[in-house]
Each structure stands twice: as C-alpha cells, then as structure tokens.
Amino acid sequence: MIDYDWNTVSGYRSWIPQPPREVVEPLPDLNAYCLEVLVEQAHAGTVNPAACRIAERWLALDAEARRRLASHPYLLFDAGFADPRRWRNLESAQVCDAPQAEYEAQSATPRAITGAQFVLCYAWSIAGRYANHAPLALGMHPQCAQQIAKQSILRMLLLARRAAGWLRPRWLDAPEVWDDLVRGAAEGGIAHTRAGLQGIRLVVAELATVMHRGGHRDSG
C-alpha cells in the first residue's frame, strides 16, 4: 500500500483522518477483482466504450503497475453509495435501483455478483465499524452508512445480484482521470502518488456536492 502524505490533501484533512489498516487493506484486492470483472464484461461487449477503454488500459499494464493502480485507498468503482434513495428502503426490499442499461445486463453474471458480494460485505463492515472513513473509502453518504450498518450480512449478500448492476468504474465521463491513474501506475513514484491524491480530492468533492444538493445524485 502506498503511503500517501495525508497532510497534502488540501482542504479535506480536517475531516478525513488517515484510514486504519482494517479499512485500507481490503481495497487493493477489491479494486483488482472489479477491474478483472470489467475486462470480462468488455470482452463480452456488455459495457460502454469508456469502460472498455479502462479495461484495455488495465490489461496493458504489467503486474507491478496493476498492483499500484489497485492500491489506492478508495474503491475505484461506484456502487451507488452516494445515493441514499437506493438504500433507504432495504428493510422492505424496495431498493430504488436505476443503473445504466449496459450495466443492468451484467447483474446475472457470476463473477459480477461475486464482486458485488465482496464490495457489499466490505461496505457493511466499514459502515458498521468505521463509518467516519466510509466517505473516502467508498464515496459513501452518511445516510447510506446508517442504513447499511443496520442490515445483516446475509441481507447484504442477498442484495448482491441487484447491486451487481450498480457497480461501475468511477469517472466514466472523465477519461482524463483514468489517464492520470494509469499513467501514474505505470510510472510509479511521485506520479502514482499525485494521481492517487487527485482521486481522493475527486471522491470527497463529489460526495460533498451531493450532500450540498440534499443527498441526491443524478443516476447515470
């Protein structure tokens, strides 16, 4: 895991403490697994061109660069954790899901469901024990953390088939972010750290924008 200089994350250090080991250690494996699932989906033609491009760039990296790309202290994929509407009615199973059409078709694939199970189990553990780290690690709205923390682990696992349709790479509409992440992973060193810090800023800023608007982000 890369040791970021958290004091350089200007403007956010006051409310984002350095994550503990239990928060950051699972993220490289989660990111790598989700990226491998994305490659499978790209080969099957079930994702849009922007997602295919991410899969192609992941495949073009060597093993060490892939390790670096997956090592950032936040999930490189979005699972609707910034949208409280998706999680508000879990108890009655009336989850408001509105994924993009090309991702909805993926929800039945075994590896995508497994990836969603991994992500949801991680989200459940963070929401329950380390909720103050959920905004950075998962881009999670506090209201979502409250709802997820109340669920059983079995309930989260059962939700995975639906959640697989929500899971998608972050910043699909901002390819320059992935350009920086991939370039940084390939080069290593300060380039990797700078790209990671920019990702931290984006995750935090996007969630802050959602919360300022009242907790609702446009779907898609």
C-alpha positions in Angstrom: 0.0 0.0 0.0 1.4 3.4 -1.0 1.9 5.7 2.0 0.2 9.0 1.0 1.1 12.2 2.7 -2.4 12.9 4.0 -1.5 16.4 5.1 -1.2 17.4 1.4 -4.9 16.8 0.7 -5.6 20.5 0.9 -9.0 21.4 2.4 -10.1 17.9 3.4 -7.6 16.8 6.0 -9.6 18.3 8.9 -12.5 15.8 8.3 -10.8 12.8 6.7 -8.4 11.1 9.2 -5.8 8.7 7.9 -7.6 5.3 7.5 -6.7 2.4 9.8 -5.3 -0.8 8.4 -8.7 -2.6 8.5 -10.1 0.0 6.1 -7.3 0.2 3.5 -6.0 -3.4 3.4 -9.0 -4.9 1.5 -9.1 -2.2 -1.1 -6.3 -3.4 -3.4 -7.9 -6.8 -3.8 -11.4 -5.3 -4.3 -10.1 -2.9 -6.9 -8.2 -5.6 -8.7 -11.1 -8.0 -8.7 -13.5 -5.4 -10.0 -11.1 -4.5 -12.8 -10.8 -8.1 -13.8 -14.6 -8.4 -13.9 -14.6 -5.3 -16.1 -12.2 -7.0 -18.5 -14.6 -10.0 -18.7 -17.5 -7.7 -19.4 -15.6 -5.7 -22.0 -14.8 -9.0 -23.8 -18.5 -9.9 -23.7 -19.4 -6.5 -25.1 -21.7 -5.6 -22.2 -20.1 -2.3 -21.2 -19.8 1.1 -22.9 -16.7 2.3 -24.8 -15.4 4.3 -21.9 -15.5 1.3 -19.6 -13.9 -0.8 -22.4 -11.1 1.7 -22.6 -10.4 1.3 -18.9 -10.3 -2.5 -19.3 -7.9 -2.2 -22.2 -5.6 0.0 -20.3 -5.6 -2.3 -17.2 -4.7 -5.2 -19.5 -1.8 -3.2 -21.0 -0.1 -2.7 -17.6 2.4 -5.1 -16.2 1.8 -6.9 -12.9 3.6 -4.3 -10.7 1.7 -1.4 -12.4 -1.6 -3.2 -11.9 -0.7 -3.6 -8.2 -0.1 0.1 -7.9 -3.3 1.0 -9.7 -5.3 -1.2 -7.4 -3.6 0.1 -4.3 -5.3 3.5 -3.9 -7.1 4.0 -0.5 -10.6 4.2 -2.1 -12.8 2.0 -4.3 -12.2 2.7 -7.9 -15.8 1.6 -8.6 -19.1 3.3 -7.7 -21.9 1.2 -6.2 -24.5 3.9 -5.6 -23.2 4.6 -2.1 -23.6 8.4 -2.6 -27.4 8.0 -3.2 -29.4 7.4 0.0 -32.5 6.7 -2.1 -31.0 3.3 -3.1 -30.6 2.2 0.4 -33.4 3.8 2.3 -35.9 1.0 1.9 -33.7 -2.0 2.3 -36.0 -3.4 5.0 -38.9 -3.8 2.6 -36.6 -4.8 -0.3 -37.9 -1.8 -2.3 -34.5 -0.7 -3.3 -34.6 2.2 -5.9 -32.1 1.0 -8.5 -31.6 2.9 -11.7 -28.4 1.7 -13.2 -27.4 2.4 -16.8 -28.8 -0.1 -19.2 -25.5 -1.5 -20.2 -24.6 -2.3 -16.6 -28.0 -3.8 -15.7 -27.4 -6.7 -18.0 -24.3 -7.7 -16.1 -26.1 -8.3 -12.8 -26.7 -12.0 -13.6 -23.0 -12.9 -14.4 -21.5 -15.0 -11.7 -18.2 -13.0 -11.3 -20.1 -9.7 -11.3 -22.3 -11.0 -8.5 -19.3 -12.3 -6.6 -17.7 -8.9 -7.0 -20.8 -7.2 -5.7 -20.8 -9.5 -2.7 -17.2 -8.6 -1.9 -18.0 -4.9 -2.2 -21.2 -5.1 -0.1 -19.5 -7.1 2.6 -16.7 -4.6 2.8 -19.2 -1.7 2.8 -21.2 -3.3 5.6 -18.1 -3.7 7.7 -16.9 -0.1 7.1 -20.4 1.3 7.7 -20.7 -0.5 11.0 -17.3 -0.1 12.5 -15.5 2.7 10.6 -18.3 5.0 9.4 -16.2 8.1 9.5 -13.9 6.5 6.9 -16.8 5.5 4.5 -16.9 8.8 2.7 -13.3 8.4 1.4 -13.1 4.6 1.0 -16.4 4.2 -0.7 -17.7 7.7 -1.6 -20.5 6.8 0.9 -23.1 9.3 2.0 -23.6 9.3 5.8 -27.3 8.4 5.4 -26.3 5.3 3.3 -23.8 4.3 6.0 -26.6 4.5 8.6 -28.9 2.3 6.5 -26.3 -0.3 5.6 -25.0 -0.6 9.1 -28.5 -1.7 10.3 -28.6 -4.6 7.9 -27.4 -8.2 8.5 -24.5 -9.6 6.5 -26.9 -12.1 4.9 -29.2 -9.3 3.7 -26.2 -7.6 2.1 -25.2 -10.9 0.4 -28.7 -11.4 -0.9 -28.7 -7.9 -2.4 -25.6 -8.6 -4.5 -27.5 -9.7 -7.6 -29.1 -6.3 -7.8 -26.1 -4.4 -6.7 -24.0 -6.0 -9.5 -26.0 -3.8 -11.8 -24.9 -0.7 -9.9 -21.2 -1.4 -9.8 -19.3 0.6 -12.4 -16.0 2.4 -12.7 -15.8 5.8 -11.3 -15.3 8.8 -13.6 -16.6 7.2 -16.8 -17.4 10.7 -18.0 -13.9 12.0 -17.2 -11.4 9.8 -19.0 -8.6 12.2 -18.1 -8.8 10.9 -14.5 -8.2 7.4 -15.6 -5.4 8.6 -17.9 -3.7 10.0 -14.9 -4.3 7.0 -12.7 -3.0 4.6 -15.4 0.0 6.8 -16.2 0.8 7.1 -12.5 0.6 3.4 -12.0 2.9 2.8 -15.0 5.5 5.3 -13.8 5.2 4.7 -10.1 6.8 7.0 -7.5 5.5 10.6 -7.3 3.4 10.3 -10.4 1.4 7.5 -8.8 1.0 9.4 -5.5 -0.1 12.6 -7.3 -2.7 10.7 -9.3 -4.0 9.0 -6.1 -4.3 12.3 -4.3 -6.2 13.7 -7.1 -8.6 10.7 -6.9 -9.0 11.4 -3.2 -9.9 15.0 -3.9 -12.5 13.9 -6.5 -14.2 11.3 -4.3 -14.5 13.8 -1.5 -15.6 16.7 -3.6 -18.2 14.7 -5.5 -19.7 13.5 -2.2 -19.6 17.0 -0.8 -21.5 18.2 -3.9 -24.2 15.5 -3.4 -24.6 16.4 0.2 -24.9 20.1 -0.6 -27.7 19.3 -3.0 -29.6 17.3 -0.4 -28.3 13.8 -0.9 -29.4 13.1 -4.4 -27.2 12.5 -7.4 -28.4 12.1 -10.9 -28.5 8.5 -12.0 -26.3 7.5 -14.9 
